[in-house]
Amino acid sequence: MNKSYWYFFVCAIFIFSKATSQEKLNYQQPSEEIMALVDYDRPPTTLIDDATEIMVLLYRDTYKSIEELSEKEMRLGGLRINPATQIGSRVTFYDKVAVQKVGSKNLQFVTGLPDQPKLSNINWSPDQSMIAMTHTAKSGTEVWILDTEKAMATKLTSATVNANMGNPIRWFKDGKSLLVKMLADDKKALIDTSVEVPSGPTISTSDGSKAQNRTYQDLLKNPSDEHNFEQLALSKLVQVQLDGSKSAFLPSAMYSEVSFSPDGSHVLVTQLKKPFSYIVTYGRFPKQMDVYDSSAKLVAPVNDVPLIEEMPKGFMSEREGIRELSWRSDRPHTLHYVLALDGGDPANEVAYRDALYSWEAPFEKGTAVELLKTIDRFRGVTYGDEDTAIAYDYWWNTRNQRTYVFDPNDPNEKPVIISDRNYQDVYSDPGNFVTTKNTWDQNVLKLNGNKAFLIGEGYSDKGQFPFIDQMDLKTKKTKRLYESAYTDKKENLMEAIDMDKGEILVRIESPTTYPNYYIRDIDRKNDLKQITFFENPFEGLQNVQKELITYQRDDGLELSATMYLPPNYDKSKKEKLPMLLWAYPREFKDKASAAQNTQNPNEFIYPSYGSFVYWVMKGYVVLDDAAFPIVGEGDEEPNDTFIKQLVANGKAAIDAVDELGYIDRNRVAVGGHSYGAFMTANLLAHSDLFAAGIARSGAYNRTLTPFGFQSEERSYWDAPEVYNTMSPFMNAEKVDEPLLLIHGQADNNSGTYPLQSERYFNALKGLGATARLVMLPKESHGYRAKESILHVLWEQDMWLEKYVKNRVVEE
């Protein structure tokens, strides 16, 4: 350790030891071992065209800056918008683009881009010769076009694009023009609510109907918010030619979604309507859905959805009326939609929960045809040829999923169930059906007669071996066409490039080999062609020892975790090191599924602020992604015994590594983010297993989320003992280990209000516990600014050095 760093370390410890109720502290940076890993150039995001000829590489900074997060932001109806630039304030932007021929190592960086590009909303043209994208300038958002052959970008519109409601660009089918959301001509000035003088109170009423909603954030709060939301949502639809000329398509409205039919002849347009709501986000505001032809002539209104503030109780509840209205991929311009047959209420006992309907143009009322009924809640459909389609249903309470094969053009033919399984049972997962492009460039089932194809992740009790199967949809018999044989690498089967030729896009990695893309010929097992050549940005982790360990809980449940040991750690000497455990609880309805291993020790070691992996370079054993299942079988809900199982999971993990002889069990810390933070606080309250804890962006008082949280669908009034027992706030007096609380001041996640950490810290301080609360300005549920992330790592580093690594245990 050099002298300058040692001086910094001593000063930092002094700051920690002398901390009072409040302290002024500028952003700090972690130690050099961590900085070497956190400050890196991020490899690009890769887009590959369907012909596997062109790759587009999109580069961005690893982090945003606190200056970017400090730009003006309006939080309205569940949206976060930068009103100056007319785009979401938390959008991730790319700042550099390159084009590369597949298989070539020669990069061609795109010319013509604006200074300091902020690119997003990437849209391939129908023939994939061009990409339309937005650039966000200081004055607003523009549309730009990238010619992939020339690797050249040109500006198409001025900074008058409205991207506040998401992607504002849709290509016309001929690829010669775009349908773009532009700022409305009748948009009114926004109201500055920070200086507005109120004209009266804001009043909400309850008339006896039940609106049992989650605790959403960023909701509208008053008439001024309503006004501002409407103005930011208003746009006009404009047809923009590739030469920049424009023509009006549809006038001003609050357009949310726009989608062309497969053949491009029709456009489904969704617009939001009033009244707005103060208790749900914009996704449940009233909306109107209309179909137009490609010249903007109204064909038919197809759906009118009211404000949805009230829903039946339970995760499987649905609203009544037409839902999931969209285009069928196997028809030129046919819609499909779903209707609930149980009134949307899971408490109603019915033979079938949902029905799928098909609706042909011109979409006259009463002409839709029922295609099939699903026993449980409809989950999706994949169309194939004229005779074949695949549909899915599921039921959360039983974790069950069915797969149906049916004839989408013969409603009289009875659907056949080809799979009926527990979807948490990953070992039995048959995989996902392979799709291909049809005449209209839509994804449909890849079929060879009755044969379909599935790509599976391949988890098993022997490890992970991804596979490709051929299934006969008539007989349900499968034939394995390929199974990955790697035992020292991880192979991800990304997608089928050409199933007839056996060409599959794969990604291959190892703990110290950065993931790269290849084309594999599964008919010739050794035929593997590398197409990307990304280098490992984390060479410092080259000698880290990574191992998947398995162990048992005290009730016999099999668990697993990924263990990291410092470079050059000698297992034979078994030096007793401090250990850091990072985890996230997950709920299951059966022990068999909970015991299954979904970790692969051959995954690349990818450090991030979201885990403890950095600290393996500072002499800690790190147990990452430790299994923390919470199981409730039969009529028992998982959370009925949450605390008991939580502590048992923690003890089993520590025991497992302790038995290997690698750790000092008096120097073990636990940490987690969100529900993992909730876990951490509970472990400190209900056990003496840990020396200290780190809890980031959690919820600690479940009475503040009274209508359900995480996978708990019962309300507080249904199960008050569960809510009270599971709330760390209610058990704050039991915490006698140091706890570091970190929270973003702009957290937008349901339930994890910043108030949760503030009130919990006040309880801990009032009860004399050792605790520290760090509130990060401008940060949401996940942290984005480099300054914030480096400071979080510094805080964690100081906390662990003082309370774990250098902990003195009194005899």
Summary of the structure (lengths in Angstrom):
residues: 811
radius of gyration: 27.8
end to end distance: 31.2
largest distance: 83.2
contacts: 2636
relative contact order: 0.08
helix: 17%
strand: 36%
